Amino acid sequence: RIRTGASVIAILRGSQLMANPKSGTVFEAGDRIGLIGDREQIDAVQKLLEGPAGPEMQKL
């Protein structure tokens, strides 16, 4: 939320739904992410997630 303004409200990992995940939750390959925010915020998250997997990705 700090970087983009959008909030992660859910993560679907396989058949497991994690509602309101904690801020320290690490995304895994194949996760489906539910977000809430305006169009610019959602676009910022998409750009961040599509970028190179470096230190910034590990801090999400």
PyMOL CGO cylinders between C-alpha atoms (Angstrom):
from pymol import cmd
from pymol.cgo import CYLINDER

trace = [
    CYLINDER, 0.00, 0.00, 0.00, 2.82, 2.40, 0.78, 0.3, 1, 1, 1, 1, 1, 1,
    CYLINDER, 2.82, 2.40, 0.78, 4.41, 2.06, -2.66, 0.3, 1, 1, 1, 1, 1, 1,
    CYLINDER, 4.41, 2.06, -2.66, 1.29, 2.09, -4.83, 0.3, 1, 1, 1, 1, 1, 1,
    CYLINDER, 1.29, 2.09, -4.83, -1.68, 3.10, -2.70, 0.3, 1, 1, 1, 1, 1, 1,
    CYLINDER, -1.68, 3.10, -2.70, -3.46, -0.17, -3.56, 0.3, 1, 1, 1, 1, 1, 1,
    CYLINDER, -3.46, -0.17, -3.56, -4.28, -2.77, -0.91, 0.3, 1, 1, 1, 1, 1, 1,
    CYLINDER, -4.28, -2.77, -0.91, -4.03, -6.54, -1.26, 0.3, 1, 1, 1, 1, 1, 1,
    CYLINDER, -4.03, -6.54, -1.26, -7.34, -7.87, 0.02, 0.3, 1, 1, 1, 1, 1, 1,
    CYLINDER, -7.34, -7.87, 0.02, -6.88, -11.54, -0.87, 0.3, 1, 1, 1, 1, 1, 1,
    CYLINDER, -6.88, -11.54, -0.87, -4.46, -14.08, -2.28, 0.3, 1, 1, 1, 1, 1, 1,
    CYLINDER, -4.46, -14.08, -2.28, -5.62, -17.26, -3.98, 0.3, 1, 1, 1, 1, 1, 1,
    CYLINDER, -5.62, -17.26, -3.98, -2.87, -19.87, -3.77, 0.3, 1, 1, 1, 1, 1, 1,
    CYLINDER, -2.87, -19.87, -3.77, -4.02, -23.03, -5.46, 0.3, 1, 1, 1, 1, 1, 1,
    CYLINDER, -4.02, -23.03, -5.46, -7.34, -23.78, -3.77, 0.3, 1, 1, 1, 1, 1, 1,
    CYLINDER, -7.34, -23.78, -3.77, -6.47, -21.85, -0.59, 0.3, 1, 1, 1, 1, 1, 1,
    CYLINDER, -6.47, -21.85, -0.59, -7.96, -18.37, -0.22, 0.3, 1, 1, 1, 1, 1, 1,
    CYLINDER, -7.96, -18.37, -0.22, -6.10, -16.05, 2.13, 0.3, 1, 1, 1, 1, 1, 1,
    CYLINDER, -6.10, -16.05, 2.13, -8.39, -13.13, 2.94, 0.3, 1, 1, 1, 1, 1, 1,
    CYLINDER, -8.39, -13.13, 2.94, -6.79, -9.94, 4.25, 0.3, 1, 1, 1, 1, 1, 1,
    CYLINDER, -6.79, -9.94, 4.25, -3.19, -11.27, 4.18, 0.3, 1, 1, 1, 1, 1, 1,
    CYLINDER, -3.19, -11.27, 4.18, -0.66, -9.79, 6.59, 0.3, 1, 1, 1, 1, 1, 1,
    CYLINDER, -0.66, -9.79, 6.59, 1.79, -7.21, 5.30, 0.3, 1, 1, 1, 1, 1, 1,
    CYLINDER, 1.79, -7.21, 5.30, 4.68, -9.67, 5.61, 0.3, 1, 1, 1, 1, 1, 1,
    CYLINDER, 4.68, -9.67, 5.61, 3.05, -12.27, 3.35, 0.3, 1, 1, 1, 1, 1, 1,
    CYLINDER, 3.05, -12.27, 3.35, 5.34, -13.23, 0.46, 0.3, 1, 1, 1, 1, 1, 1,
    CYLINDER, 5.34, -13.23, 0.46, 3.82, -13.79, -2.96, 0.3, 1, 1, 1, 1, 1, 1,
    CYLINDER, 3.82, -13.79, -2.96, 4.60, -17.08, -4.67, 0.3, 1, 1, 1, 1, 1, 1,
    CYLINDER, 4.60, -17.08, -4.67, 4.64, -17.95, -8.36, 0.3, 1, 1, 1, 1, 1, 1,
    CYLINDER, 4.64, -17.95, -8.36, 1.09, -18.66, -9.48, 0.3, 1, 1, 1, 1, 1, 1,
    CYLINDER, 1.09, -18.66, -9.48, -0.61, -16.62, -6.75, 0.3, 1, 1, 1, 1, 1, 1,
    CYLINDER, -0.61, -16.62, -6.75, -3.71, -14.72, -7.85, 0.3, 1, 1, 1, 1, 1, 1,
    CYLINDER, -3.71, -14.72, -7.85, -3.98, -11.41, -6.06, 0.3, 1, 1, 1, 1, 1, 1,
    CYLINDER, -3.98, -11.41, -6.06, -7.13, -9.46, -5.22, 0.3, 1, 1, 1, 1, 1, 1,
    CYLINDER, -7.13, -9.46, -5.22, -6.53, -5.71, -5.01, 0.3, 1, 1, 1, 1, 1, 1,
    CYLINDER, -6.53, -5.71, -5.01, -8.52, -2.65, -4.10, 0.3, 1, 1, 1, 1, 1, 1,
    CYLINDER, -8.52, -2.65, -4.10, -7.59, 0.78, -5.34, 0.3, 1, 1, 1, 1, 1, 1,
    CYLINDER, -7.59, 0.78, -5.34, -8.18, 3.20, -8.16, 0.3, 1, 1, 1, 1, 1, 1,
    CYLINDER, -8.18, 3.20, -8.16, -7.02, 2.52, -11.74, 0.3, 1, 1, 1, 1, 1, 1,
    CYLINDER, -7.02, 2.52, -11.74, -3.67, 4.31, -11.27, 0.3, 1, 1, 1, 1, 1, 1,
    CYLINDER, -3.67, 4.31, -11.27, -2.93, 2.35, -8.11, 0.3, 1, 1, 1, 1, 1, 1,
    CYLINDER, -2.93, 2.35, -8.11, -3.78, -0.99, -9.72, 0.3, 1, 1, 1, 1, 1, 1,
    CYLINDER, -3.78, -0.99, -9.72, -1.63, -0.10, -12.75, 0.3, 1, 1, 1, 1, 1, 1,
    CYLINDER, -1.63, -0.10, -12.75, 1.25, 0.75, -10.40, 0.3, 1, 1, 1, 1, 1, 1,
    CYLINDER, 1.25, 0.75, -10.40, 0.97, -2.67, -8.74, 0.3, 1, 1, 1, 1, 1, 1,
    CYLINDER, 0.97, -2.67, -8.74, 0.94, -4.40, -12.11, 0.3, 1, 1, 1, 1, 1, 1,
    CYLINDER, 0.94, -4.40, -12.11, 4.04, -2.49, -13.21, 0.3, 1, 1, 1, 1, 1, 1,
    CYLINDER, 4.04, -2.49, -13.21, 5.79, -3.35, -9.95, 0.3, 1, 1, 1, 1, 1, 1,
    CYLINDER, 5.79, -3.35, -9.95, 4.94, -7.05, -10.25, 0.3, 1, 1, 1, 1, 1, 1,
    CYLINDER, 4.94, -7.05, -10.25, 6.01, -7.25, -13.89, 0.3, 1, 1, 1, 1, 1, 1,
    CYLINDER, 6.01, -7.25, -13.89, 9.41, -5.69, -13.17, 0.3, 1, 1, 1, 1, 1, 1,
    CYLINDER, 9.41, -5.69, -13.17, 12.63, -7.59, -12.52, 0.3, 1, 1, 1, 1, 1, 1,
    CYLINDER, 12.63, -7.59, -12.52, 12.54, -9.87, -9.48, 0.3, 1, 1, 1, 1, 1, 1,
    CYLINDER, 12.54, -9.87, -9.48, 15.01, -8.08, -7.27, 0.3, 1, 1, 1, 1, 1, 1,
    CYLINDER, 15.01, -8.08, -7.27, 15.08, -6.73, -3.71, 0.3, 1, 1, 1, 1, 1, 1,
    CYLINDER, 15.08, -6.73, -3.71, 11.92, -4.65, -4.26, 0.3, 1, 1, 1, 1, 1, 1,
    CYLINDER, 11.92, -4.65, -4.26, 9.87, -7.75, -5.10, 0.3, 1, 1, 1, 1, 1, 1,
    CYLINDER, 9.87, -7.75, -5.10, 11.04, -9.52, -1.95, 0.3, 1, 1, 1, 1, 1, 1,
    CYLINDER, 11.04, -9.52, -1.95, 9.74, -6.66, 0.21, 0.3, 1, 1, 1, 1, 1, 1,
    CYLINDER, 9.74, -6.66, 0.21, 6.16, -6.81, -1.06, 0.3, 1, 1, 1, 1, 1, 1,
]
cmd.load_cgo(trace, "trace")
